[in-house]
Amino acid sequence: MTMTSSSTCTSTGRRKTAVAHLQIKPGKGIIKVNNKDFVEYFPSISMQNEVLRPLELARSVHSFDLTVKTKGGGIVGQAGAMRLAISRALILTDASFRQILKKEGMLTRDPRMKERKKAGQPGARRRFQFSKR
């Protein structure tokens, strides 16, 4: 399914506890994250490159306008969630992108999360100090 000029697609990406909800529509490459400019929201070049990687692989950096709402986690987790959301949205726009993105690992969700604290312990795995006497 290829997108028409007036249609928009939505997708969701997650990483750790971060969630990114994305709307993609044909445009000039404008990216807004939580109503801020993309470069302003992600000041680090490495995070900007991580987010833009799916668009670069699909050769469509200046073909779509993205509006993203992120919440939860930290800025790195939000960047990872946004990368997955962009990859999923690109597949909705054109199914031929799936093979390229899958090969590069852009469609894999990172399931790692912080382990919960257990009762009777000071942390997730930490035990109270054992005293023999």
N, C-alpha and C positions, 0 to 999 in steps of 0.2 A: 504494500500500500504506500503510495507516494502522497505527500501532503499537497493540498491545494494552497493557493496564496492566502486564503482567509482562515484556514483551520489552525487550531492549536491542539497540542497533545500534552498530557500531564503524566508524570511518573514520580515514583518515590524511591529514594535510596537510603540505606542505613549503614552505619558503621559504629561499633561499640554502642553507646547510648545516643548518638547523634542521628537525627532524621532530617532529610532534605526533601521538600516537596517542590517539584519543578514544573513550570509551564514553558513549552517551546513553541515558537511560531516562526515562520519565514521572516527574515529581516536582514539587518546589516551587521550583526555580531555584537549587539549591545547586551551586556550581562549585568543584571542587578541582583544583589544578594541582600535580603532583608532591607530593601529600599535604599541600599548604598551601592556605590560603584564597586565592581568586582575587585579592582586593584586596591581600593581603599579598605575593603573588608578583609582581603587576604594580602597583607603587606609583604610576606615572604615570597620570593621568586619561585622557590621550590613548590610551595603550595599552589601558586598560580599555574605552574606547569602541570602539576598533578590533576588539577581540575580541567585544564584545557586539553589534556592528552587524548580523550576520546574524540574530541572535535578535530584534532590534528590528524588522527588516524583515519577519520572519515573524510578528510579534506573538506571540511565545511565550517571552518572557524568564523568566516564572515557571511555565512548563509542563514544563520538563525539568531533570533533574539531570545534570551533566556531570562525568566523571572523566577527567582528561587527564594523560598522561605526555609530557613534552617533553625533548628532548636536542639537543645540538649548537647551533652558532651563538651568537648573543647573545640578549638578552631581547626586542629588537625583532623579530628574525627568528622567534623562538618565538611571539610574538604574531601575526605574519602567518601562520605555519603553523597556529596554533590557529584563526584565522579561517576558513581554507580547510577545515579538518577539520570545524568546526561547520557550515559551509555544505553540505558533502557529506553530513553526517549528517542534516541537516534534510530534504534531498531523499529520503533513504531512509525517513524517517518519513512524509513526505507529499509526493507528486510535484507537487502544485500550487505548492509553494514554488519550484520550479525557475525559472519565468518571472520571478518577483520578484527572486530572487538573481542570475540571469544578467544581467538588465537593469542591476543596480547593480555588476556586475563582481566579485561575491563568489566566483565559481567559476573565476576565472582564476588559474593558478599563476604566481607571479613567478619566472621562470627565471634571473634574474641571479645570477651567482656570481663569486667572486674568480677572476681569471685566474691560471693556474699560472705559476711561475717557470720560465724556459727555461734550458737549459744554456749556459754561456759568456756569460751576462749576469748583472748584479747583481739584476735583478728581472724582472717579467713583460714589460715593454716597454723598460725602461731599458737603455741600452748603456753600455759603458765609454767614458770620454772619449777622443775621437780626437785624436791628436797628429800633425801633419803633419811636424814635424822632431824 
